[in-house]
Amino acid sequence: MTMTSKRRRHTPEQIIRKLQDAEKLQAEGHDAAAIAGHLGVTEATYYRWKNQYGGLKAEDAKRLKELQKQNDRLKKLLAEAELEKAALKELAEGNF
């Protein structure tokens, strides 16, 4: 891989399909390095996918991704609300 290669993003459905292929290769006796090479990813990516998506169906993986996005959005909203609350508290105390 060269330094100028593009980073590709895979959809949860693509990852699930690739992991299903990986299971077949593993059953045939291939090692993790060979499986990762066949999938076109690094071993680290293969293991991360396996930990994150292993055993999930495509629709479950898609739902997980949606929930993660929603959770991130809610965390951001909470952080903004906490900042606003702290600013209002300072104003009310006259510490500005």
N, C-alpha and C positions, 0 to 999 in steps of 0.2 A: 504494500500500500504506500502511496506517495504522500508527501505532505500537502499536495494540492487536491487530494481526493475529496469529493463531497461527502458530507455526513448525510446518511439517509435515515429517514424516520419510517418506522413500520407501524401499521395500524394494529390494534389488538387482534383483529381477525387474521392478519398475515402472520403475526407471531404465533398464534395458536396453530395455524397450518404448519408453520416451520417446526414447531415443537412436536407435532404429530409425526412429521417426517423424521425428526431426530429420534423419537421413540423407536421407529422401525429400524433405523440405522444402529441404535444401541442394541436392539434385540439381535441384530446380525453380528454383534461383537465389535463394533467400531468404538474407538476411544473418543473422549471428549474433544480432543484436538481435531480429529478427522471429522467429527460431526459438525463442529463449529466451522471448519473450512468448507464443508458441503453447504452449510446454511449461508455462508458468505459473511459471517460475523466473527468477532474475536471470542475466545473462550470465556472471557469475563462477561461479555454480553450474553452468551449462551447460558451461563450459570445464573445471571441476573434474571433473564427471561424465565428460566426454569423455576426459580424461586418465586417470582412474581406471578407467573401465569400457569405454572404447572398444575394440571388437573382441572383447569377451567375450560368451559366451553366458550365459543366465540362470543355469544351474546352476554355471558357472564363477564368476560374480559372487557367488553365494550361498556357495560354498566359500571364496572369498577373504575374505568377511566373517567366516565362522566361524574361519578361520585367524588373522585379525587379532585376534579376541576371545581366542582361545587364546594367542596371542603376548603380549597384554597381561596375561593372567592369569599366565603363566609369568614375565614380567618382574617382576610384583608379588611373586610367591613368591621369586624370586631376591633381590630387594631386602630382603625380610624376613629371609631366611636370612643375608645379608651383615650386616645390623644385629645379628642374634643372635650371629653369629660375633664381631663387633667387641666386643659387650658381654661375651661370655665371655672374650675375650682380655684385656680390661681387668680383669675380676675375677681372672683367673689371675695377672696382674702386680701385683695389689694396688693399682691406681690407681682406687679408688672413693671 
